[in-house]
């Protein structure tokens, strides 16, 4: 069964049941609070497994004129219905050992009575009960289909609880919470179905079949209940309720409900007159009721409260995800006829995120005056005028195609394009999954083997939907084709950025690599850490440029390479001390160095920036900084900061290499000769952090992969254990 069937089933069931689920969830939250508030009354003053039934019965008969019944509640309170010495009939909570009155049984609060009726029948009696039972069944199906989708998304059952790929709030927490709450939700739903079936008499007959016990003519009549052996050996923890004899006549007996059976006991001899074991259905019903209501357990009541509230969140987040997916997959511009377009963009997207990137690129090409057609991979066909084909695709599950790309592998070989095609494949995925961009790799292989197709750029992989990496690919494509392409920043993204004024307190001159340092001080109180990002949006520009931040002496320090034809770096270099810069800080928690954590920091070029702040903020940590530049002179711009930190932190070691002088090494070569240091840091629960160019990142990852093969670790495992972090561009 394809993933699309599971997804549409999941969505359709949620839509059908939505109104009833909202009511059931809201009332479920209220009703889950009732057992907690009851338990908080504290009437469980004795351990019931230490008190015999004889003790309690004797205490009650001594303290009250008449006792009608007693009941042990799920909260382990002992409740008695009695006639007091003032001839008043009362229901009381009592001390099981002494018979002392603890409190009167209060009338149930109206809010709980109202919520119960609404929860069970919607005030529609039998019709309402039917709908509630049906919705409970739908919730079981919704949960089951959701589990299937979750297993697929995570890449198999073994990875069910592995780290969740970062995404927007609703999607991320829809996945995170569902992994932990699907068990209580399915318990609530399944028990709801069972209890509804019981109300409609759809279960086997539960009437008790009492068996008469042989009469013992030699039975001794005891003077008091305390002397009855059965009462003495029966602990109150085994009792559910006791109905007392109406009079002292021998025909009147005690009717005692135990955990697994009911017995009728002669009030004078203590002999069992008859007994009946509870049918399995009754025991199951009792368990279902306890699991459904949380009675008797504060912990389970809290879990039920959270589960009920989470259903509301799942409904909200699920519909947000659906709307986002629809909006992202709907072209933002009117599409030209496919056969009139030279540029074709084919998309494989499961959640809509990849489609969003494809649409950005489509809009940029259109603004550049190109005729563009965008469609899903499943719709691949003959494009009469096409000369360029772009494939933007995610990978789903264990290296599988997304739903809208499942047909592509079978369709592609059967179609011959009339013109030679230059193609580019961009894969979207997460390094947290072992099958990173696997489907993109497969598609790239298909295109390579097709006659008339030639690659314009190598396969490009984008980790965790990195906007920076995507812009880097667009820039590379623009250079390769001499086509000026300008990506827009969406209005919603602009609104999310909180721009503030920063004062320039220092700007160095450029070194021989055209790199300079820019030091900024926020004019208003601003919280930031090394590894966060500073977004800058120059006037008349739609493209925000992000720079990784070093927090040095409480100021923002940026390391910037000046590009003569760039928009942002020349502007930043033109700033003088005292001038103001409008910029926004984006918190980048996934690239913060944890306190007191051993670390290997790996970077090249301007990628050293965040590490300059990290080594200052973590002067007691064991840190090894690996950095690669072109020449020794390239490092002079950072030497004053590094020298200061080397003298302040005896645990800091700096390993530098240069690609154009000396041994002519790259940073990955330094890593290769420090294998023992690498493994020792990992063994100490230390972290590896990589910042710099994407080309360097890929080379370092390849080197790490080789080094780790002879150890018990892997890149995938380091990602899951949060010991490997990357922020490359």
Secondary structure, DSSP 8 states (H G I E B T S, - for coil): --HHHHHHHHHHHHHHHHHHHHHHHHHHHHHHHHHHHHHTT----S-GGGSBHHHHHHHHHHHSSEEEEEEE-TTS-EEEEEE-TTS-EEEEEE-TTT--EEEE-----HHHHHHHHHHHHTT-HHHHHHHHHHHHHHHHHHHHHHHHHHHHHHTSGGGTTS------HHHHHHHHHHHHHHHHHHHHHHHHHHHHHHHTT-S-------EE----TT----SSGGG-HHHHH-BGGGEEEEE--SSSSTT-EEEEEESSEEEEEETTT--EEEEEE--HHHHHHHHHHHHHH-TT-HHHHHHHHHHHHHHHHHHHHHHHHHHHHHHHHS-SS----GGG-SEEEEEE-SSSHHHHHHHHHHHHHHHTT--EEEEEGGG----TT--EEEEEEE-BTTTB--GGGTTHHHHHTT---SS-EEEEEEEEE-TTSTTTTHHHHHHHHHHHTSTTEEESS--EEEETT-HHHHHHHHHHHHHHHT--------HHHHHHS-EEEEEEEEE----TTSEEEEEEEESS-----TT-EEEE--TT----EEEE-EEETTEEEEEEE--TT-SSHHHHHT--TT-EEEEEEE--GGG---TT--EEEEEEGGGGHHHHHHHHHTTTS-EEEEEEESSGGGGHHHHHHHHHHHHH-TTEEEEEEESSSTT---HHHHHHTTHHHHHHHHHTT-EEEEEE-HHHHHHHHHHHHHHHTTSS--HHHHHHTT-EEEEE-
